[in-house]
């Protein structure tokens, strides 16, 4: 679906990293990557993590999400979003998606809050369950920016901090701002199938200095800096990205403009091809610029979609349906949810098609 491309300084930087002897979670490449990622996204601070799931988990922890809290998100997302929420001890609440962006629908979010939520003592509470709703996690699906400005505005009214699941949207912009910079924290993935990859890895971006300091502290086992003593001031996580992964990623970041140019060219060819067919090819929405991480097409019926999946895969062309909506998975099927009509409908009719940048 999306093959990695190593066409730059990857081997050079890997050799430099190996020669330095620093291949674990401390090293010059981690520092350089964090600086590069902040510059690239326009965020003031970036904190490297071991993967995107860990980035969401630790970001939610930094926002104060704890056991018996609730977090609003979308069911149309990769399972990592729901898993990361569960790692905090919180429970997901699922709202519907917007059919144009495939990301969280602001109307569905607002309707849920107006029906079920109230603000008390500066915090948002669920009138139905009595639990605190501690955060909101919208996702930029397949690299298409959601209506994040409206989502953040709604959440501000309800005293809800926003963590953007930007795992798939490195290089995507909404209203000329990089995804992940609208909410309090953004989480980006560098998994093996992402545009920039080190086989794994993730990064958190934020404009808040204290949040950035805390993120770095708790991803590094909450160790108090000292020349030789090991003193830790809270239960924390060993989530720092290894230097050897950062070396790969630094080389990948250098090639991002070319990667994005190539992916846009691929997307444009698909759009031309499907233009006169009864198959909808997704495009970036108004006021946004997508990285076109995964191209997506929509069939008129589930039967047509499934026939296409069967025939294309039998002929050696990898295509896939989107993820099974989270509320239909056993571990999340008791979570509170709104009417998820759009989620359930589109999950049956959408296909992702090969989306690699040029070899």
Residue pairs with C-beta under 8 A, 6 or more apart in sequence:
1 193
1 294
1 318
1 320
1 352
1 354
1 355
1 356
2 193
2 194
2 195
2 293
2 294
2 354
2 355
2 356
3 193
3 356
3 359
4 192
4 193
4 197
5 255
5 259
5 356
5 357
5 358
5 359
6 248
6 251
6 252
7 255
8 251
8 252
8 254
8 255
9 250
9 251
9 254
10 247
10 248
10 251
10 252
12 251
13 29
13 247
13 248
13 250
13 251
14 244
14 247
14 248
16 247
17 23
17 27
17 29
17 243
17 244
17 246
17 247
18 244
20 27
20 28
20 243
22 28
22 243
23 242
23 243
23 244
24 242
24 243
24 244
25 220
25 238
25 240
25 241
25 242
25 243
26 240
26 243
27 243
27 246
28 243
29 243
29 244
29 246
29 247
29 250
30 48
30 240
30 241
30 242
30 243
30 246
32 246
32 250
33 46
33 48
33 203
33 241
33 246
33 249
33 250
33 253
34 45
34 46
34 47
34 48
34 203
35 46
36 250
36 253
37 43
37 46
37 48
37 188
37 203
37 205
37 253
38 44
38 45
38 46
38 205
40 178
40 253
40 256
41 170
41 178
41 180
41 181
41 186
41 188
41 205
42 177
42 178
42 181
43 178
43 180
43 181
43 186
43 205
43 206
43 207
44 206
44 207
44 208
44 209
44 212
45 205
45 206
45 207
45 208
45 209
45 211
45 212
46 203
46 204
46 205
46 212
47 203
47 204
47 205
47 206
47 212
47 215
47 216
47 219
48 201
48 202
48 203
48 219
48 240
48 241
48 246
49 55
49 58
49 201
49 202
49 203
49 204
49 219
49 239
49 240
49 241
50 200
50 201
50 202
50 238
50 239
50 240
50 241
50 242
51 189
51 190
51 191
51 200
51 201
51 202
52 80
52 167
52 187
52 188
52 189
52 190
52 191
52 201
52 202
53 80
53 83
53 84
53 189
53 202
54 84
54 202
54 219
54 237
54 239
55 167
55 187
55 188
55 189
55 202
55 203
55 204
55 239
56 80
56 81
56 84
56 85
56 137
56 163
56 165
56 167
56 187
57 84
57 87
57 88
57 237
57 239
58 204
58 215
58 218
58 219
58 237
58 239
59 163
59 185
59 187
59 204
59 215
60 71
60 84
60 85
60 88
60 90
60 134
60 135
60 137
60 163
61 88
61 218
62 185
62 211
62 214
62 215
62 218
63 134
63 135
63 161
63 163
63 184
63 185
64 134
64 135
64 161
65 71
65 85
65 88
65 90
65 134
65 135
66 88
66 89
66 90
66 134
67 88
67 89
67 90
68 89
68 90
68 91
68 131
68 132
69 88
69 89
69 90
69 91
69 131
69 132
69 133
69 134
69 135
70 90
70 91
70 92
70 93
70 126
70 129
70 131
70 132
70 133
70 134
70 336
71 85
71 88
71 90
71 91
71 92
71 93
71 133
71 134
71 135
71 136
71 137
72 92
72 93
72 94
72 95
72 109
72 112
72 133
72 135
72 136
72 137
72 160
73 81
73 82
73 85
73 92
73 93
73 94
73 95
73 104
73 136
73 137
73 138
73 139
73 165
73 326
74 81
74 94
74 95
74 96
74 97
74 103
74 104
74 138
74 139
74 343
75 94
75 325
75 326
75 327
75 328
75 332
75 337
75 340
75 343
76 97
76 102
76 139
76 141
76 322
76 323
76 325
76 343
76 346
76 347
77 139
77 141
77 165
77 323
77 326
78 167
78 323
79 323
79 326
79 329
80 167
81 137
81 139
81 165
81 326
82 92
82 326
82 329
82 331
82 332
85 91
85 92
85 137
86 92
86 331
90 134
91 131
91 335
91 336
92 326
92 332
92 335
93 112
93 126
93 133
93 335
93 336
93 337
94 325
94 326
94 327
94 332
94 335
94 336
94 337
94 338
94 340
94 343
95 104
95 105
95 108
95 109
95 112
95 337
95 338
95 340
96 105
96 108
96 338
96 339
96 340
96 341
96 342
96 343
97 103
97 104
97 105
97 108
97 141
97 342
97 343
97 346
98 104
98 105
98 106
98 146
98 147
98 342
99 342
99 346
100 285
101 141
101 144
101 145
101 146
101 147
101 285
101 288
102 141
102 142
102 144
102 146
102 282
102 296
102 346
102 350
103 138
103 139
103 140
103 141
103 144
103 145
103 146
103 147
103 148
104 138
104 139
104 146
104 147
104 151
105 147
105 342
106 147
106 150
106 151
106 154
108 338
108 339
109 136
109 151
109 154
109 155
110 154
111 338
112 338
113 124
113 154
113 158
116 126
116 127
116 128
116 336
117 124
117 125
117 126
117 127
117 133
117 158
118 124
118 125
118 127
119 125
119 158
119 159
122 159
123 132
123 134
123 159
124 132
124 133
124 134
124 158
124 159
124 160
125 131
125 132
125 133
126 132
126 133
126 336
128 336
129 336
133 158
133 160
134 160
134 161
135 160
135 161
135 162
135 163
136 151
136 155
136 160
136 161
136 162
136 163
137 162
137 163
137 164
137 165
138 146
138 148
138 151
138 162
138 164
138 165
138 183
139 146
139 164
139 165
139 167
139 168
140 146
140 148
140 164
140 165
140 166
140 168
140 169
140 172
140 179
141 168
142 168
142 282
142 293
142 294
142 295
142 296
142 352
143 168
143 169
143 171
143 172
143 290
143 291
143 292
143 293
143 294
144 169
144 172
144 282
144 284
144 285
144 288
144 290
145 169
145 172
145 173
145 174
145 179
145 284
145 285
145 288
145 289
145 290
146 174
147 174
148 162
148 164
148 174
148 179
148 182
148 183
149 174
149 175
149 182
151 162
152 162
152 182
152 183
155 161
155 162
161 183
161 184
161 185
162 182
162 183
162 184
163 183
163 184
163 185
163 186
163 187
164 179
164 180
164 182
164 183
164 185
164 186
164 187
165 187
166 172
166 179
166 180
166 186
166 187
166 188
166 205
167 187
167 188
167 189
167 191
167 194
167 202
168 189
168 194
168 293
168 294
169 179
169 180
169 188
169 290
169 291
169 293
170 188
170 194
170 195
170 196
170 256
170 291
171 178
171 195
171 256
171 259
171 260
171 291
172 178
172 179
172 288
172 289
172 290
172 291
172 293
173 179
173 288
173 289
174 182
174 287
174 288
174 289
175 287
175 288
179 186
180 186
180 187
180 188
180 205
181 205
181 207
184 206
184 208
184 211
185 204
185 205
185 206
185 211
185 215
186 204
186 205
186 206
187 202
187 203
187 204
188 202
188 203
188 204
188 205
189 201
189 202
190 196
190 197
190 198
190 200
190 201
190 202
190 203
190 245
190 249
190 252
191 197
191 199
191 200
191 201
192 199
192 200
194 293
195 256
195 259
195 260
195 263
195 291
195 293
195 357
196 249
196 252
196 253
196 255
196 256
196 259
197 248
197 249
197 252
198 245
198 246
198 247
198 248
198 249
198 252
199 245
199 248
200 245
201 241
201 245
201 246
201 249
202 241
203 241
204 215
206 212
206 215
217 223
217 236
218 234
218 236
218 237
218 239
219 236
219 237
219 238
219 239
219 240
220 236
220 238
220 239
220 240
221 232
221 236
221 237
221 238
222 232
222 233
222 234
222 235
222 236
223 230
223 231
223 232
224 231
224 232
224 233
252 259
258 357
259 357
260 291
262 357
262 358
263 291
263 292
263 293
263 355
263 357
264 292
265 358
266 292
266 295
266 355
266 356
266 357
266 358
267 283
267 290
267 292
267 295
267 355
270 281
270 295
270 297
270 353
271 281
271 283
273 281
274 280
274 281
274 297
275 281
278 300
279 297
279 298
279 299
279 300
280 297
280 298
281 295
281 296
281 297
281 298
282 295
282 296
282 297
282 298
283 290
284 290
284 292
292 355
293 355
294 352
294 355
295 352
295 353
295 354
295 355
296 322
296 350
296 351
296 352
296 353
297 350
297 351
297 353
298 346
298 349
298 350
298 351
299 305
299 308
299 349
299 350
299 351
300 349
301 349
302 348
302 349
305 321
305 348
305 349
305 350
305 351
308 319
308 351
309 319
309 320
309 321
309 351
312 318
312 319
313 319
317 354
318 354
319 351
319 352
319 353
319 354
320 351
320 352
321 347
321 350
321 351
321 352
322 346
322 347
322 350
322 352
323 347
324 347
325 340
325 343
325 344
325 347
326 332
326 335
327 333
327 335
327 337
327 340
327 343
